[in-house]
Amino acid sequence: MKAMEPPADPVGTASVDRRQRKARRTRDALATAAMELMLEHGSAATTVEAIAERADVTRRTFSRHFTGKEDAALDFVRGDGDRINALLRARPAGEPPLLAYRRAVADWLADEDTPAGHVRPRMRRLLALVDREPALFAAYERIRVDAQEESIRILAERLGTDDVQDVRPAVIVDAAAGVLTAALRVWARGTDEHGSAAAELGALVERAYDALIAAAVQAAAPGTTEE
């Protein structure tokens, strides 16, 4: 009996993949152009039209990928948040939530095949600019909060609880993500090109998490009282 052949793909997987790769390249080109122009001229002096021109695409193409120039310049932040959440989702089920988040962050920074966007060249300068430019800071915070909301949902699933009624997932994520944000802020104030940026940031993040755990242990120690 002749083996049945699988049905043909009516859409054409190869064509879909090719379009997705092209769209990804266009998005990356726009994000790079936005970052470069903001570092050269600042956020206020950078226009969407200038970003599209540098990326060699139309203004309409820009609007298909991003809602604004700050959103484009900070696309690496969104990408890194998505990767941390994917790694968090993949952590062993029995792992304590705070440890799972910490190890997801460590895996993100240790991935040499797909380096974290935060540690690529010029990212320190861009993060420093975020602190000085209100519109850029607002966009950064919005992206960061969206990533944390997803982290909360992931931890709620791991705990088998409701992220709306149970405060634990939000508390854990706010603490764990807050440590990462603090470490990134300190790291961004450093200087570029001193060894491996990922290793440097990774060591700083580990020290920051150790500090959080030490503070929690001290607060829970018998005899600790509030002034």
PyMOL commands that place a pseudoatom at each C-alpha (Angstrom):
pseudoatom trace, name=CA, resn=MET, resi=1, chain=A, elem=C, hetatm=0, pos=[0.000, 0.000, 0.000]
pseudoatom trace, name=CA, resn=LYS, resi=2, chain=A, elem=C, hetatm=0, pos=[1.393, 3.402, -0.971]
pseudoatom trace, name=CA, resn=ALA, resi=3, chain=A, elem=C, hetatm=0, pos=[2.151, 5.677, 1.959]
pseudoatom trace, name=CA, resn=MET, resi=4, chain=A, elem=C, hetatm=0, pos=[-0.009, 8.779, 2.072]
pseudoatom trace, name=CA, resn=GLU, resi=5, chain=A, elem=C, hetatm=0, pos=[1.874, 11.990, 1.366]
pseudoatom trace, name=CA, resn=PRO, resi=6, chain=A, elem=C, hetatm=0, pos=[1.349, 14.925, 3.702]
pseudoatom trace, name=CA, resn=PRO, resi=7, chain=A, elem=C, hetatm=0, pos=[-0.969, 17.596, 2.320]
pseudoatom trace, name=CA, resn=ALA, resi=8, chain=A, elem=C, hetatm=0, pos=[0.734, 20.477, 0.582]
pseudoatom trace, name=CA, resn=ASP, resi=9, chain=A, elem=C, hetatm=0, pos=[1.057, 23.700, 2.537]
pseudoatom trace, name=CA, resn=PRO, resi=10, chain=A, elem=C, hetatm=0, pos=[-1.437, 26.051, 0.809]
pseudoatom trace, name=CA, resn=VAL, resi=11, chain=A, elem=C, hetatm=0, pos=[0.274, 29.174, 2.162]
pseudoatom trace, name=CA, resn=GLY, resi=12, chain=A, elem=C, hetatm=0, pos=[3.844, 28.155, 1.486]
pseudoatom trace, name=CA, resn=THR, resi=13, chain=A, elem=C, hetatm=0, pos=[5.894, 27.944, 4.663]
pseudoatom trace, name=CA, resn=ALA, resi=14, chain=A, elem=C, hetatm=0, pos=[9.078, 29.042, 2.895]
pseudoatom trace, name=CA, resn=SER, resi=15, chain=A, elem=C, hetatm=0, pos=[7.357, 32.182, 1.586]
pseudoatom trace, name=CA, resn=VAL, resi=16, chain=A, elem=C, hetatm=0, pos=[5.958, 33.023, 5.020]
pseudoatom trace, name=CA, resn=ASP, resi=17, chain=A, elem=C, hetatm=0, pos=[9.358, 32.541, 6.659]
pseudoatom trace, name=CA, resn=ARG, resi=18, chain=A, elem=C, hetatm=0, pos=[11.000, 34.717, 4.024]
pseudoatom trace, name=CA, resn=ARG, resi=19, chain=A, elem=C, hetatm=0, pos=[8.495, 37.522, 4.610]
pseudoatom trace, name=CA, resn=GLN, resi=20, chain=A, elem=C, hetatm=0, pos=[9.003, 37.257, 8.367]
pseudoatom trace, name=CA, resn=ARG, resi=21, chain=A, elem=C, hetatm=0, pos=[12.784, 37.476, 8.000]
pseudoatom trace, name=CA, resn=LYS, resi=22, chain=A, elem=C, hetatm=0, pos=[12.435, 40.503, 5.733]
pseudoatom trace, name=CA, resn=ALA, resi=23, chain=A, elem=C, hetatm=0, pos=[10.080, 42.184, 8.210]
pseudoatom trace, name=CA, resn=ARG, resi=24, chain=A, elem=C, hetatm=0, pos=[12.522, 41.451, 11.031]
pseudoatom trace, name=CA, resn=ARG, resi=25, chain=A, elem=C, hetatm=0, pos=[15.409, 42.977, 9.088]
pseudoatom trace, name=CA, resn=THR, resi=26, chain=A, elem=C, hetatm=0, pos=[13.348, 46.086, 8.373]
pseudoatom trace, name=CA, resn=ARG, resi=27, chain=A, elem=C, hetatm=0, pos=[12.345, 46.421, 12.018]
pseudoatom trace, name=CA, resn=ASP, resi=28, chain=A, elem=C, hetatm=0, pos=[15.954, 46.004, 13.152]
pseudoatom trace, name=CA, resn=ALA, resi=29, chain=A, elem=C, hetatm=0, pos=[17.123, 48.604, 10.622]
pseudoatom trace, name=CA, resn=LEU, resi=30, chain=A, elem=C, hetatm=0, pos=[14.550, 51.094, 11.893]
pseudoatom trace, name=CA, resn=ALA, resi=31, chain=A, elem=C, hetatm=0, pos=[15.444, 50.418, 15.529]
pseudoatom trace, name=CA, resn=THR, resi=32, chain=A, elem=C, hetatm=0, pos=[19.156, 50.885, 14.793]
pseudoatom trace, name=CA, resn=ALA, resi=33, chain=A, elem=C, hetatm=0, pos=[18.517, 54.089, 12.860]
pseudoatom trace, name=CA, resn=ALA, resi=34, chain=A, elem=C, hetatm=0, pos=[16.381, 55.480, 15.686]
pseudoatom trace, name=CA, resn=MET, resi=35, chain=A, elem=C, hetatm=0, pos=[19.025, 54.667, 18.285]
pseudoatom trace, name=CA, resn=GLU, resi=36, chain=A, elem=C, hetatm=0, pos=[21.847, 56.165, 16.209]
pseudoatom trace, name=CA, resn=LEU, resi=37, chain=A, elem=C, hetatm=0, pos=[19.993, 59.395, 15.498]
pseudoatom trace, name=CA, resn=MET, resi=38, chain=A, elem=C, hetatm=0, pos=[18.988, 59.866, 19.133]
pseudoatom trace, name=CA, resn=LEU, resi=39, chain=A, elem=C, hetatm=0, pos=[22.557, 59.358, 20.274]
pseudoatom trace, name=CA, resn=GLU, resi=40, chain=A, elem=C, hetatm=0, pos=[23.727, 61.851, 17.656]
pseudoatom trace, name=CA, resn=HIS, resi=41, chain=A, elem=C, hetatm=0, pos=[21.054, 64.525, 18.081]
pseudoatom trace, name=CA, resn=GLY, resi=42, chain=A, elem=C, hetatm=0, pos=[18.924, 63.693, 21.129]
pseudoatom trace, name=CA, resn=SER, resi=43, chain=A, elem=C, hetatm=0, pos=[15.324, 62.555, 21.244]
pseudoatom trace, name=CA, resn=ALA, resi=44, chain=A, elem=C, hetatm=0, pos=[13.689, 65.943, 20.664]
pseudoatom trace, name=CA, resn=ALA, resi=45, chain=A, elem=C, hetatm=0, pos=[15.686, 66.649, 17.499]
pseudoatom trace, name=CA, resn=THR, resi=46, chain=A, elem=C, hetatm=0, pos=[15.102, 63.201, 15.994]
pseudoatom trace, name=CA, resn=THR, resi=47, chain=A, elem=C, hetatm=0, pos=[12.134, 62.809, 13.653]
pseudoatom trace, name=CA, resn=VAL, resi=48, chain=A, elem=C, hetatm=0, pos=[10.346, 59.734, 12.369]
pseudoatom trace, name=CA, resn=GLU, resi=49, chain=A, elem=C, hetatm=0, pos=[11.038, 60.927, 8.829]
pseudoatom trace, name=CA, resn=ALA, resi=50, chain=A, elem=C, hetatm=0, pos=[14.783, 61.021, 9.527]
pseudoatom trace, name=CA, resn=ILE, resi=51, chain=A, elem=C, hetatm=0, pos=[14.663, 57.517, 10.991]
pseudoatom trace, name=CA, resn=ALA, resi=52, chain=A, elem=C, hetatm=0, pos=[12.805, 56.155, 7.956]
pseudoatom trace, name=CA, resn=GLU, resi=53, chain=A, elem=C, hetatm=0, pos=[15.238, 57.896, 5.593]
pseudoatom trace, name=CA, resn=ARG, resi=54, chain=A, elem=C, hetatm=0, pos=[18.297, 56.465, 7.335]
pseudoatom trace, name=CA, resn=ALA, resi=55, chain=A, elem=C, hetatm=0, pos=[16.757, 52.965, 7.273]
pseudoatom trace, name=CA, resn=ASP, resi=56, chain=A, elem=C, hetatm=0, pos=[15.893, 53.515, 3.583]
pseudoatom trace, name=CA, resn=VAL, resi=57, chain=A, elem=C, hetatm=0, pos=[12.171, 52.838, 4.002]
pseudoatom trace, name=CA, resn=THR, resi=58, chain=A, elem=C, hetatm=0, pos=[9.024, 54.934, 3.782]
pseudoatom trace, name=CA, resn=ARG, resi=59, chain=A, elem=C, hetatm=0, pos=[7.277, 56.750, 6.622]
pseudoatom trace, name=CA, resn=ARG, resi=60, chain=A, elem=C, hetatm=0, pos=[4.376, 54.356, 6.134]
pseudoatom trace, name=CA, resn=THR, resi=61, chain=A, elem=C, hetatm=0, pos=[6.687, 51.357, 6.632]
pseudoatom trace, name=CA, resn=PHE, resi=62, chain=A, elem=C, hetatm=0, pos=[7.888, 52.869, 9.905]
pseudoatom trace, name=CA, resn=SER, resi=63, chain=A, elem=C, hetatm=0, pos=[4.275, 53.116, 11.130]
pseudoatom trace, name=CA, resn=ARG, resi=64, chain=A, elem=C, hetatm=0, pos=[3.694, 49.436, 10.386]
pseudoatom trace, name=CA, resn=HIS, resi=65, chain=A, elem=C, hetatm=0, pos=[6.403, 48.526, 12.893]
pseudoatom trace, name=CA, resn=PHE, resi=66, chain=A, elem=C, hetatm=0, pos=[6.397, 51.227, 15.583]
pseudoatom trace, name=CA, resn=THR, resi=67, chain=A, elem=C, hetatm=0, pos=[4.053, 53.698, 17.237]
pseudoatom trace, name=CA, resn=GLY, resi=68, chain=A, elem=C, hetatm=0, pos=[6.737, 56.363, 17.642]
pseudoatom trace, name=CA, resn=LYS, resi=69, chain=A, elem=C, hetatm=0, pos=[10.431, 57.187, 17.533]
pseudoatom trace, name=CA, resn=GLU, resi=70, chain=A, elem=C, hetatm=0, pos=[11.025, 56.336, 21.201]
pseudoatom trace, name=CA, resn=ASP, resi=71, chain=A, elem=C, hetatm=0, pos=[9.319, 52.997, 20.716]
pseudoatom trace, name=CA, resn=ALA, resi=72, chain=A, elem=C, hetatm=0, pos=[11.725, 52.281, 17.836]
pseudoatom trace, name=CA, resn=ALA, resi=73, chain=A, elem=C, hetatm=0, pos=[14.883, 53.324, 19.680]
pseudoatom trace, name=CA, resn=LEU, resi=74, chain=A, elem=C, hetatm=0, pos=[13.962, 51.101, 22.628]
pseudoatom trace, name=CA, resn=ASP, resi=75, chain=A, elem=C, hetatm=0, pos=[12.939, 48.036, 20.655]
pseudoatom trace, name=CA, resn=PHE, resi=76, chain=A, elem=C, hetatm=0, pos=[15.863, 46.162, 22.240]
pseudoatom trace, name=CA, resn=VAL, resi=77, chain=A, elem=C, hetatm=0, pos=[14.253, 46.652, 25.664]
pseudoatom trace, name=CA, resn=ARG, resi=78, chain=A, elem=C, hetatm=0, pos=[11.069, 44.967, 24.474]
pseudoatom trace, name=CA, resn=GLY, resi=79, chain=A, elem=C, hetatm=0, pos=[13.057, 42.150, 22.888]
pseudoatom trace, name=CA, resn=ASP, resi=80, chain=A, elem=C, hetatm=0, pos=[15.042, 41.530, 26.051]
pseudoatom trace, name=CA, resn=GLY, resi=81, chain=A, elem=C, hetatm=0, pos=[11.875, 41.546, 28.156]
pseudoatom trace, name=CA, resn=ASP, resi=82, chain=A, elem=C, hetatm=0, pos=[10.321, 38.946, 25.856]
pseudoatom trace, name=CA, resn=ARG, resi=83, chain=A, elem=C, hetatm=0, pos=[13.418, 36.752, 26.117]
pseudoatom trace, name=CA, resn=ILE, resi=84, chain=A, elem=C, hetatm=0, pos=[13.567, 36.971, 29.916]
pseudoatom trace, name=CA, resn=ASN, resi=85, chain=A, elem=C, hetatm=0, pos=[9.913, 35.961, 30.107]
pseudoatom trace, name=CA, resn=ALA, resi=86, chain=A, elem=C, hetatm=0, pos=[10.456, 33.046, 27.720]
pseudoatom trace, name=CA, resn=LEU, resi=87, chain=A, elem=C, hetatm=0, pos=[13.348, 31.853, 29.888]
pseudoatom trace, name=CA, resn=LEU, resi=88, chain=A, elem=C, hetatm=0, pos=[11.254, 32.346, 33.033]
pseudoatom trace, name=CA, resn=ARG, resi=89, chain=A, elem=C, hetatm=0, pos=[8.474, 30.236, 31.528]
pseudoatom trace, name=CA, resn=ALA, resi=90, chain=A, elem=C, hetatm=0, pos=[11.009, 27.475, 30.818]
pseudoatom trace, name=CA, resn=ARG, resi=91, chain=A, elem=C, hetatm=0, pos=[12.407, 27.277, 34.369]
pseudoatom trace, name=CA, resn=PRO, resi=92, chain=A, elem=C, hetatm=0, pos=[11.710, 24.025, 36.328]
pseudoatom trace, name=CA, resn=ALA, resi=93, chain=A, elem=C, hetatm=0, pos=[8.239, 23.980, 37.841]
pseudoatom trace, name=CA, resn=GLY, resi=94, chain=A, elem=C, hetatm=0, pos=[9.427, 23.328, 41.404]
pseudoatom trace, name=CA, resn=GLU, resi=95, chain=A, elem=C, hetatm=0, pos=[11.877, 26.218, 41.475]
pseudoatom trace, name=CA, resn=PRO, resi=96, chain=A, elem=C, hetatm=0, pos=[10.987, 29.027, 43.921]
pseudoatom trace, name=CA, resn=PRO, resi=97, chain=A, elem=C, hetatm=0, pos=[9.617, 32.032, 41.979]
pseudoatom trace, name=CA, resn=LEU, resi=98, chain=A, elem=C, hetatm=0, pos=[12.295, 34.562, 42.971]
pseudoatom trace, name=CA, resn=LEU, resi=99, chain=A, elem=C, hetatm=0, pos=[15.070, 32.090, 42.174]
pseudoatom trace, name=CA, resn=ALA, resi=100, chain=A, elem=C, hetatm=0, pos=[13.405, 31.252, 38.855]
pseudoatom trace, name=CA, resn=TYR, resi=101, chain=A, elem=C, hetatm=0, pos=[13.370, 34.929, 37.857]
pseudoatom trace, name=CA, resn=ARG, resi=102, chain=A, elem=C, hetatm=0, pos=[16.975, 35.409, 38.959]
pseudoatom trace, name=CA, resn=ARG, resi=103, chain=A, elem=C, hetatm=0, pos=[18.146, 32.405, 36.936]
pseudoatom trace, name=CA, resn=ALA, resi=104, chain=A, elem=C, hetatm=0, pos=[16.133, 33.472, 33.897]
pseudoatom trace, name=CA, resn=VAL, resi=105, chain=A, elem=C, hetatm=0, pos=[17.972, 36.799, 33.995]
pseudoatom trace, name=CA, resn=ALA, resi=106, chain=A, elem=C, hetatm=0, pos=[21.313, 34.991, 34.372]
pseudoatom trace, name=CA, resn=ASP, resi=107, chain=A, elem=C, hetatm=0, pos=[20.500, 32.765, 31.362]
pseudoatom trace, name=CA, resn=TRP, resi=108, chain=A, elem=C, hetatm=0, pos=[19.557, 35.846, 29.329]
pseudoatom trace, name=CA, resn=LEU, resi=109, chain=A, elem=C, hetatm=0, pos=[22.903, 37.499, 30.039]
pseudoatom trace, name=CA, resn=ALA, resi=110, chain=A, elem=C, hetatm=0, pos=[24.894, 34.294, 29.480]
pseudoatom trace, name=CA, resn=ASP, resi=111, chain=A, elem=C, hetatm=0, pos=[23.429, 33.563, 26.025]
pseudoatom trace, name=CA, resn=GLU, resi=112, chain=A, elem=C, hetatm=0, pos=[26.346, 34.088, 23.631]
pseudoatom trace, name=CA, resn=ASP, resi=113, chain=A, elem=C, hetatm=0, pos=[24.399, 32.957, 20.551]
pseudoatom trace, name=CA, resn=THR, resi=114, chain=A, elem=C, hetatm=0, pos=[21.864, 35.779, 20.935]
pseudoatom trace, name=CA, resn=PRO, resi=115, chain=A, elem=C, hetatm=0, pos=[23.522, 38.468, 23.054]
pseudoatom trace, name=CA, resn=ALA, resi=116, chain=A, elem=C, hetatm=0, pos=[21.276, 40.554, 25.280]
pseudoatom trace, name=CA, resn=GLY, resi=117, chain=A, elem=C, hetatm=0, pos=[20.346, 43.811, 23.586]
pseudoatom trace, name=CA, resn=HIS, resi=118, chain=A, elem=C, hetatm=0, pos=[21.289, 45.746, 26.694]
pseudoatom trace, name=CA, resn=VAL, resi=119, chain=A, elem=C, hetatm=0, pos=[24.970, 44.855, 26.365]
pseudoatom trace, name=CA, resn=ARG, resi=120, chain=A, elem=C, hetatm=0, pos=[25.452, 45.577, 22.677]
pseudoatom trace, name=CA, resn=PRO, resi=121, chain=A, elem=C, hetatm=0, pos=[27.664, 48.529, 21.656]
pseudoatom trace, name=CA, resn=ARG, resi=122, chain=A, elem=C, hetatm=0, pos=[26.345, 52.009, 22.553]
pseudoatom trace, name=CA, resn=MET, resi=123, chain=A, elem=C, hetatm=0, pos=[23.578, 50.691, 24.812]
pseudoatom trace, name=CA, resn=ARG, resi=124, chain=A, elem=C, hetatm=0, pos=[25.118, 52.269, 27.899]
pseudoatom trace, name=CA, resn=ARG, resi=125, chain=A, elem=C, hetatm=0, pos=[24.945, 55.628, 26.177]
pseudoatom trace, name=CA, resn=LEU, resi=126, chain=A, elem=C, hetatm=0, pos=[21.328, 55.045, 25.192]
pseudoatom trace, name=CA, resn=LEU, resi=127, chain=A, elem=C, hetatm=0, pos=[20.360, 54.002, 28.729]
pseudoatom trace, name=CA, resn=ALA, resi=128, chain=A, elem=C, hetatm=0, pos=[22.060, 57.133, 30.052]
pseudoatom trace, name=CA, resn=LEU, resi=129, chain=A, elem=C, hetatm=0, pos=[20.052, 59.169, 27.535]
pseudoatom trace, name=CA, resn=VAL, resi=130, chain=A, elem=C, hetatm=0, pos=[16.856, 57.531, 28.806]
pseudoatom trace, name=CA, resn=ASP, resi=131, chain=A, elem=C, hetatm=0, pos=[17.476, 59.164, 32.203]
pseudoatom trace, name=CA, resn=ARG, resi=132, chain=A, elem=C, hetatm=0, pos=[17.848, 62.616, 30.611]
pseudoatom trace, name=CA, resn=GLU, resi=133, chain=A, elem=C, hetatm=0, pos=[15.037, 62.569, 28.031]
pseudoatom trace, name=CA, resn=PRO, resi=134, chain=A, elem=C, hetatm=0, pos=[11.484, 62.564, 29.527]
pseudoatom trace, name=CA, resn=ALA, resi=135, chain=A, elem=C, hetatm=0, pos=[9.771, 61.133, 26.423]
pseudoatom trace, name=CA, resn=LEU, resi=136, chain=A, elem=C, hetatm=0, pos=[12.360, 58.385, 26.116]
pseudoatom trace, name=CA, resn=PHE, resi=137, chain=A, elem=C, hetatm=0, pos=[12.075, 57.615, 29.825]
pseudoatom trace, name=CA, resn=ALA, resi=138, chain=A, elem=C, hetatm=0, pos=[8.272, 57.357, 29.581]
pseudoatom trace, name=CA, resn=ALA, resi=139, chain=A, elem=C, hetatm=0, pos=[8.560, 54.923, 26.666]
pseudoatom trace, name=CA, resn=TYR, resi=140, chain=A, elem=C, hetatm=0, pos=[11.154, 52.865, 28.544]
pseudoatom trace, name=CA, resn=GLU, resi=141, chain=A, elem=C, hetatm=0, pos=[8.912, 52.633, 31.603]
pseudoatom trace, name=CA, resn=ARG, resi=142, chain=A, elem=C, hetatm=0, pos=[5.906, 51.608, 29.511]
pseudoatom trace, name=CA, resn=ILE, resi=143, chain=A, elem=C, hetatm=0, pos=[7.863, 48.788, 27.849]
pseudoatom trace, name=CA, resn=ARG, resi=144, chain=A, elem=C, hetatm=0, pos=[9.317, 47.684, 31.180]
pseudoatom trace, name=CA, resn=VAL, resi=145, chain=A, elem=C, hetatm=0, pos=[5.896, 47.589, 32.865]
pseudoatom trace, name=CA, resn=ASP, resi=146, chain=A, elem=C, hetatm=0, pos=[4.418, 45.538, 30.002]
pseudoatom trace, name=CA, resn=ALA, resi=147, chain=A, elem=C, hetatm=0, pos=[7.209, 42.968, 30.415]
pseudoatom trace, name=CA, resn=GLN, resi=148, chain=A, elem=C, hetatm=0, pos=[6.668, 42.825, 34.161]
pseudoatom trace, name=CA, resn=GLU, resi=149, chain=A, elem=C, hetatm=0, pos=[2.929, 42.306, 33.738]
pseudoatom trace, name=CA, resn=GLU, resi=150, chain=A, elem=C, hetatm=0, pos=[3.709, 39.246, 31.631]
pseudoatom trace, name=CA, resn=SER, resi=151, chain=A, elem=C, hetatm=0, pos=[6.191, 38.038, 34.273]
pseudoatom trace, name=CA, resn=ILE, resi=152, chain=A, elem=C, hetatm=0, pos=[3.459, 38.335, 36.899]
pseudoatom trace, name=CA, resn=ARG, resi=153, chain=A, elem=C, hetatm=0, pos=[1.119, 36.183, 34.814]
pseudoatom trace, name=CA, resn=ILE, resi=154, chain=A, elem=C, hetatm=0, pos=[3.856, 33.581, 34.344]
pseudoatom trace, name=CA, resn=LEU, resi=155, chain=A, elem=C, hetatm=0, pos=[4.579, 33.377, 38.080]
pseudoatom trace, name=CA, resn=ALA, resi=156, chain=A, elem=C, hetatm=0, pos=[0.872, 33.223, 38.895]
pseudoatom trace, name=CA, resn=GLU, resi=157, chain=A, elem=C, hetatm=0, pos=[0.593, 30.183, 36.621]
pseudoatom trace, name=CA, resn=ARG, resi=158, chain=A, elem=C, hetatm=0, pos=[3.630, 28.591, 38.287]
pseudoatom trace, name=CA, resn=LEU, resi=159, chain=A, elem=C, hetatm=0, pos=[2.082, 29.175, 41.711]
pseudoatom trace, name=CA, resn=GLY, resi=160, chain=A, elem=C, hetatm=0, pos=[-1.342, 27.999, 40.549]
pseudoatom trace, name=CA, resn=THR, resi=161, chain=A, elem=C, hetatm=0, pos=[-2.949, 31.220, 41.672]
pseudoatom trace, name=CA, resn=ASP, resi=162, chain=A, elem=C, hetatm=0, pos=[-4.805, 34.281, 40.391]
pseudoatom trace, name=CA, resn=ASP, resi=163, chain=A, elem=C, hetatm=0, pos=[-2.554, 37.264, 39.672]
pseudoatom trace, name=CA, resn=VAL, resi=164, chain=A, elem=C, hetatm=0, pos=[-5.494, 39.633, 40.325]
pseudoatom trace, name=CA, resn=GLN, resi=165, chain=A, elem=C, hetatm=0, pos=[-6.492, 38.299, 43.763]
pseudoatom trace, name=CA, resn=ASP, resi=166, chain=A, elem=C, hetatm=0, pos=[-3.103, 37.016, 44.981]
pseudoatom trace, name=CA, resn=VAL, resi=167, chain=A, elem=C, hetatm=0, pos=[-0.479, 39.709, 45.630]
pseudoatom trace, name=CA, resn=ARG, resi=168, chain=A, elem=C, hetatm=0, pos=[2.491, 37.305, 45.719]
pseudoatom trace, name=CA, resn=PRO, resi=169, chain=A, elem=C, hetatm=0, pos=[3.320, 37.196, 41.984]
pseudoatom trace, name=CA, resn=ALA, resi=170, chain=A, elem=C, hetatm=0, pos=[3.329, 41.006, 41.726]
pseudoatom trace, name=CA, resn=VAL, resi=171, chain=A, elem=C, hetatm=0, pos=[5.447, 41.396, 44.864]
pseudoatom trace, name=CA, resn=ILE, resi=172, chain=A, elem=C, hetatm=0, pos=[8.016, 38.868, 43.630]
pseudoatom trace, name=CA, resn=VAL, resi=173, chain=A, elem=C, hetatm=0, pos=[8.236, 40.384, 40.156]
pseudoatom trace, name=CA, resn=ASP, resi=174, chain=A, elem=C, hetatm=0, pos=[8.416, 43.964, 41.439]
pseudoatom trace, name=CA, resn=ALA, resi=175, chain=A, elem=C, hetatm=0, pos=[11.281, 42.987, 43.741]
pseudoatom trace, name=CA, resn=ALA, resi=176, chain=A, elem=C, hetatm=0, pos=[13.154, 40.844, 41.209]
pseudoatom trace, name=CA, resn=ALA, resi=177, chain=A, elem=C, hetatm=0, pos=[12.706, 43.223, 38.272]
pseudoatom trace, name=CA, resn=GLY, resi=178, chain=A, elem=C, hetatm=0, pos=[13.508, 46.167, 40.526]
pseudoatom trace, name=CA, resn=VAL, resi=179, chain=A, elem=C, hetatm=0, pos=[16.873, 44.594, 41.322]
pseudoatom trace, name=CA, resn=LEU, resi=180, chain=A, elem=C, hetatm=0, pos=[17.591, 44.190, 37.607]
pseudoatom trace, name=CA, resn=THR, resi=181, chain=A, elem=C, hetatm=0, pos=[16.569, 47.795, 36.905]
pseudoatom trace, name=CA, resn=ALA, resi=182, chain=A, elem=C, hetatm=0, pos=[18.798, 49.076, 39.701]
pseudoatom trace, name=CA, resn=ALA, resi=183, chain=A, elem=C, hetatm=0, pos=[21.757, 47.043, 38.424]
pseudoatom trace, name=CA, resn=LEU, resi=184, chain=A, elem=C, hetatm=0, pos=[21.188, 48.304, 34.871]
pseudoatom trace, name=CA, resn=ARG, resi=185, chain=A, elem=C, hetatm=0, pos=[21.085, 51.896, 36.106]
pseudoatom trace, name=CA, resn=VAL, resi=186, chain=A, elem=C, hetatm=0, pos=[24.400, 51.513, 37.926]
pseudoatom trace, name=CA, resn=TRP, resi=187, chain=A, elem=C, hetatm=0, pos=[25.938, 49.673, 34.968]
pseudoatom trace, name=CA, resn=ALA, resi=188, chain=A, elem=C, hetatm=0, pos=[24.809, 52.363, 32.506]
pseudoatom trace, name=CA, resn=ARG, resi=189, chain=A, elem=C, hetatm=0, pos=[26.789, 54.962, 34.461]
pseudoatom trace, name=CA, resn=GLY, resi=190, chain=A, elem=C, hetatm=0, pos=[30.000, 53.033, 33.801]
pseudoatom trace, name=CA, resn=THR, resi=191, chain=A, elem=C, hetatm=0, pos=[32.250, 53.349, 30.777]
pseudoatom trace, name=CA, resn=ASP, resi=192, chain=A, elem=C, hetatm=0, pos=[32.256, 51.272, 27.594]
pseudoatom trace, name=CA, resn=GLU, resi=193, chain=A, elem=C, hetatm=0, pos=[34.784, 48.760, 26.320]
pseudoatom trace, name=CA, resn=HIS, resi=194, chain=A, elem=C, hetatm=0, pos=[36.101, 47.311, 29.579]
pseudoatom trace, name=CA, resn=GLY, resi=195, chain=A, elem=C, hetatm=0, pos=[36.051, 43.575, 28.961]
pseudoatom trace, name=CA, resn=SER, resi=196, chain=A, elem=C, hetatm=0, pos=[32.818, 41.694, 28.425]
pseudoatom trace, name=CA, resn=ALA, resi=197, chain=A, elem=C, hetatm=0, pos=[29.813, 43.935, 28.992]
pseudoatom trace, name=CA, resn=ALA, resi=198, chain=A, elem=C, hetatm=0, pos=[27.572, 40.888, 29.570]
pseudoatom trace, name=CA, resn=ALA, resi=199, chain=A, elem=C, hetatm=0, pos=[29.945, 39.436, 32.181]
pseudoatom trace, name=CA, resn=GLU, resi=200, chain=A, elem=C, hetatm=0, pos=[30.287, 42.822, 33.865]
pseudoatom trace, name=CA, resn=LEU, resi=201, chain=A, elem=C, hetatm=0, pos=[26.533, 43.361, 34.009]
pseudoatom trace, name=CA, resn=GLY, resi=202, chain=A, elem=C, hetatm=0, pos=[25.955, 39.736, 35.020]
pseudoatom trace, name=CA, resn=ALA, resi=203, chain=A, elem=C, hetatm=0, pos=[28.300, 40.075, 38.011]
pseudoatom trace, name=CA, resn=LEU, resi=204, chain=A, elem=C, hetatm=0, pos=[26.609, 43.323, 39.025]
pseudoatom trace, name=CA, resn=VAL, resi=205, chain=A, elem=C, hetatm=0, pos=[23.153, 41.738, 38.778]
pseudoatom trace, name=CA, resn=GLU, resi=206, chain=A, elem=C, hetatm=0, pos=[24.268, 38.790, 40.932]
pseudoatom trace, name=CA, resn=ARG, resi=207, chain=A, elem=C, hetatm=0, pos=[25.585, 41.157, 43.606]
pseudoatom trace, name=CA, resn=ALA, resi=208, chain=A, elem=C, hetatm=0, pos=[22.321, 43.083, 43.492]
pseudoatom trace, name=CA, resn=TYR, resi=209, chain=A, elem=C, hetatm=0, pos=[20.248, 39.929, 43.994]
pseudoatom trace, name=CA, resn=ASP, resi=210, chain=A, elem=C, hetatm=0, pos=[22.537, 38.859, 46.844]
pseudoatom trace, name=CA, resn=ALA, resi=211, chain=A, elem=C, hetatm=0, pos=[21.938, 42.263, 48.454]
pseudoatom trace, name=CA, resn=LEU, resi=212, chain=A, elem=C, hetatm=0, pos=[18.161, 41.835, 48.164]
pseudoatom trace, name=CA, resn=ILE, resi=213, chain=A, elem=C, hetatm=0, pos=[18.263, 38.374, 49.747]
pseudoatom trace, name=CA, resn=ALA, resi=214, chain=A, elem=C, hetatm=0, pos=[20.572, 39.553, 52.546]
pseudoatom trace, name=CA, resn=ALA, resi=215, chain=A, elem=C, hetatm=0, pos=[18.233, 42.448, 53.322]
pseudoatom trace, name=CA, resn=ALA, resi=216, chain=A, elem=C, hetatm=0, pos=[15.220, 40.100, 53.372]
pseudoatom trace, name=CA, resn=VAL, resi=217, chain=A, elem=C, hetatm=0, pos=[16.998, 37.684, 55.727]
pseudoatom trace, name=CA, resn=GLN, resi=218, chain=A, elem=C, hetatm=0, pos=[18.036, 40.519, 58.015]
pseudoatom trace, name=CA, resn=ALA, resi=219, chain=A, elem=C, hetatm=0, pos=[14.496, 41.882, 58.127]
pseudoatom trace, name=CA, resn=ALA, resi=220, chain=A, elem=C, hetatm=0, pos=[13.130, 38.441, 59.018]
pseudoatom trace, name=CA, resn=ALA, resi=221, chain=A, elem=C, hetatm=0, pos=[15.697, 37.767, 61.723]
pseudoatom trace, name=CA, resn=PRO, resi=222, chain=A, elem=C, hetatm=0, pos=[14.377, 37.395, 65.300]
pseudoatom trace, name=CA, resn=GLY, resi=223, chain=A, elem=C, hetatm=0, pos=[14.717, 40.552, 67.326]
pseudoatom trace, name=CA, resn=THR, resi=224, chain=A, elem=C, hetatm=0, pos=[14.510, 42.872, 64.328]
pseudoatom trace, name=CA, resn=THR, resi=225, chain=A, elem=C, hetatm=0, pos=[12.287, 45.796, 65.174]
pseudoatom trace, name=CA, resn=GLU, resi=226, chain=A, elem=C, hetatm=0, pos=[11.228, 48.973, 63.467]
pseudoatom trace, name=CA, resn=GLU, resi=227, chain=A, elem=C, hetatm=0, pos=[12.386, 52.272, 64.877]
for i in range(1, 227): cmd.bond("trace and resi %d" % i, "trace and resi %d" % (i + 1))
show_as sticks, trace
zoom trace
